[in-house]
């Protein structure tokens, strides 16, 4: 580890000069100019819109995501609601005995490597992290700026009614997460040392081969892996670092390049320390960070809501009325619906396939158990956190001081910060901490997603592992110091492009999920494993 850290540090110093020159000489602007034509073509292709009404259109990829959620909700008979209590009990550990997760420490357990929990499952090479750690690792990749900035932008465009449709889309997304994460565990690979390799790359390749579509599976797996690597460098890394650096610099009152570079170096070192340890280390960190950061944000929202308890009824009235009677909003009810659906899709990434990579590392021999845990993600991310943000904005915007409905807020983070600060003047400082933690945890998760895809394409050697991790850390510095808009736009399009091969695979493989659900529910009820 020391040698790797030294190599990273030795690479950082010349990178600092590059990052500073990038902003001083306008190199980032030149890169933007050169890259913009490619970015525009690619982004335009992925986010091609369909006109639904006069002045109202919707990206095809969002329709693709929502349609999958609706199909799987119906096919699995509303498992997102029907099996919700089972999901909560799995995370609580009620069914751990089904996986023989009893401690072996008193029996002289020989498992090396400092496992988080010594279990029989580890001896049988059946996973690396607990259900809760897998959930928080995946949540850290979705709970973030979308919940803070994205909600404010959605409400500014669609009014309070957009909140209702965000919740609906979140509920549909639960079904997609359930299907893809069950498959992630079912078709994962286990290395000789117990390291797990999983995600859409594997269930597309192995799963489609099972149903006689081997060639298609290989092609889809490669396409997914390439898109995931691009997404991990941009939207999962540079964009996060850039937004966190901007929020931090705003708090300390500095806009200098040096401050951005320094922030990037510190973040890169912290991320490097964590990701060197792999998914076990990532899981052990995210299980602490995610509840903490969501807790702080949630607590502040609750305080504001309680202080304005008399306005809760009015807020919900505005949400429901705006969802079905949108006045002054472009596109009316349909326009509000589309805005809510789009924001939810951007926030929870259900159907994109990224979360299946984190969930595949769970300690279990029942794939459906983790699929059920995964359906909690969109619920927490969209139904809970996004709704709390929306309520705070709607309550504090009674006089129109935060935003004008129907007019896009230029800065979503600023609008949310202003809403919270109107009641809690000190909250912008807390929000800065939250944004940095959100960005940090998102980078941890996306480093793992990108690494898994990288090793799927280039092999599982140490050289391949370290090459990706070093590149990933260096990109944090670039993202913090330079504003590469076209590059991150291109990357965002790659993230949503992941949904195309992923959902094609889900349609072919969902019968396998149905079999796994029956097996697991049978085990819970006392059937054979």
Rosetta blueprint (number, residue, H / E / L):
1 X L
2 X H
3 X H
4 X H
5 X H
6 X H
7 X H
8 X H
9 X H
10 X H
11 X H
12 X H
13 X H
14 X H
15 X H
16 X H
17 X H
18 X H
19 X H
20 X H
21 X H
22 X H
23 X H
24 X H
25 X L
26 X L
27 X H
28 X H
29 X H
30 X H
31 X H
32 X H
33 X H
34 X H
35 X H
36 X H
37 X H
38 X H
39 X H
40 X H
41 X H
42 X H
43 X H
44 X H
45 X H
46 X H
47 X L
48 X L
49 X E
50 X E
51 X E
52 X E
53 X E
54 X L
55 X L
56 X E
57 X E
58 X E
59 X E
60 X H
61 X H
62 X H
63 X H
64 X H
65 X H
66 X H
67 X H
68 X H
69 X H
70 X H
71 X H
72 X H
73 X H
74 X H
75 X H
76 X L
77 X L
78 X L
79 X H
80 X H
81 X H
82 X H
83 X L
84 X H
85 X H
86 X H
87 X H
88 X H
89 X H
90 X H
91 X H
92 X H
93 X L
94 X L
95 X L
96 X H
97 X H
98 X H
99 X H
100 X L
101 X L
102 X L
103 X L
104 X L
105 X H
106 X H
107 X H
108 X L
109 X L
110 X L
111 X L
112 X L
113 X L
114 X L
115 X L
116 X L
117 X L
118 X L
119 X L
120 X H
121 X H
122 X H
123 X H
124 X L
125 X L
126 X L
127 X L
128 X L
129 X E
130 X L
131 X H
132 X H
133 X H
134 X H
135 X H
136 X H
137 X H
138 X H
139 X H
140 X H
141 X H
142 X H
143 X L
144 X L
145 X H
146 X H
147 X H
148 X H
149 X H
150 X H
151 X H
152 X H
153 X H
154 X H
155 X H
156 X H
157 X H
158 X H
159 X L
160 X L
161 X H
162 X H
163 X H
164 X H
165 X H
166 X H
167 X H
168 X H
169 X H
170 X H
171 X H
172 X H
173 X H
174 X H
175 X H
176 X H
177 X H
178 X H
179 X H
180 X H
181 X H
182 X H
183 X H
184 X H
185 X H
186 X H
187 X L
188 X L
189 X E
190 X E
191 X L
192 X L
193 X L
194 X L
195 X L
196 X E
197 X E
198 X L
199 X L
200 X H
201 X H
202 X H
203 X H
204 X H
205 X H
206 X H
207 X H
208 X H
209 X H
210 X H
211 X L
212 X L
213 X L
214 X H
215 X H
216 X H
217 X H
218 X H
219 X H
220 X H
221 X H
222 X H
223 X H
224 X H
225 X H
226 X H
227 X H
228 X H
229 X H
230 X H
231 X H
232 X H
233 X H
234 X H
235 X H
236 X H
237 X H
238 X H
239 X H
240 X H
241 X H
242 X H
243 X H
244 X H
245 X H
246 X H
247 X H
248 X H
249 X H
250 X H
251 X H
252 X H
253 X L
254 X L
255 X L
256 X L
257 X H
258 X H
259 X H
260 X H
261 X H
262 X H
263 X H
264 X H
265 X H
266 X H
267 X H
268 X H
269 X H
270 X H
271 X H
272 X H
273 X H
274 X H
275 X H
276 X L
277 X L
278 X H
279 X H
280 X H
281 X H
282 X H
283 X H
284 X H
285 X H
286 X H
287 X H
288 X H
289 X H
290 X H
291 X H
292 X H
293 X H
294 X H
295 X H
296 X H
297 X H
298 X H
299 X H
300 X H
301 X H
302 X H
303 X H
304 X H
305 X H
306 X H
307 X H
308 X L
309 X H
310 X H
311 X H
312 X H
313 X H
314 X H
315 X H
316 X H
317 X H
318 X H
319 X H
320 X H
321 X H
322 X H
323 X H
324 X H
325 X L
326 X L
327 X L
328 X L
329 X L
330 X L
331 X L
332 X H
333 X H
334 X H
335 X H
336 X H
337 X H
338 X H
339 X H
340 X H
341 X H
342 X H
343 X H
344 X H
345 X H
346 X H
347 X H
348 X H
349 X L
350 X L
351 X L
352 X L
353 X L
354 X H
355 X H
356 X H
357 X H
358 X H
359 X H
360 X L
361 X L
362 X E
363 X L
364 X L
365 X L
366 X L
367 X H
368 X H
369 X H
370 X H
371 X H
372 X H
373 X H
374 X H
375 X H
376 X H
377 X H
378 X H
379 X H
380 X H
381 X H
382 X H
383 X H
384 X H
385 X H
386 X H
387 X H
388 X H
389 X H
390 X H
391 X H
392 X H
393 X H
394 X H
395 X H
396 X H
397 X L
398 X L
399 X L
400 X L
401 X L
402 X L
403 X L
404 X L
405 X L
406 X L
407 X L
408 X L
409 X L
410 X L
411 X L
412 X H
413 X H
414 X H
415 X H
416 X H
417 X H
418 X H
419 X H
420 X H
421 X H
422 X L
423 X L
424 X L
425 X L
426 X L
427 X H
428 X H
429 X H
430 X H
431 X H
432 X H
433 X H
434 X H
435 X H
436 X H
437 X H
438 X H
439 X H
440 X H
441 X H
442 X H
443 X H
444 X H
445 X H
446 X H
447 X H
448 X H
449 X H
450 X H
451 X H
452 X H
453 X H
454 X H
455 X H
456 X H
457 X H
458 X H
459 X L
460 X L
461 X L
462 X H
463 X H
464 X H
465 X H
466 X H
467 X H
468 X H
469 X H
470 X H
471 X H
472 X H
473 X H
474 X H
475 X H
476 X H
477 X H
478 X H
479 X H
480 X H
481 X H
482 X L
483 X L
484 X L
485 X H
486 X H
487 X H
488 X H
489 X H
490 X H
491 X H
492 X H
493 X H
494 X H
495 X H
496 X H
497 X H
498 X H
499 X H
500 X H
501 X H
502 X H
503 X H
504 X H
505 X H
506 X H
507 X H
508 X H
509 X H
510 X H
511 X H
512 X H
513 X H
514 X H
515 X H
516 X H
517 X H
518 X H
519 X H
520 X H
521 X H
522 X H
523 X H
524 X H
525 X L
526 X L
527 X L
528 X L
529 X L
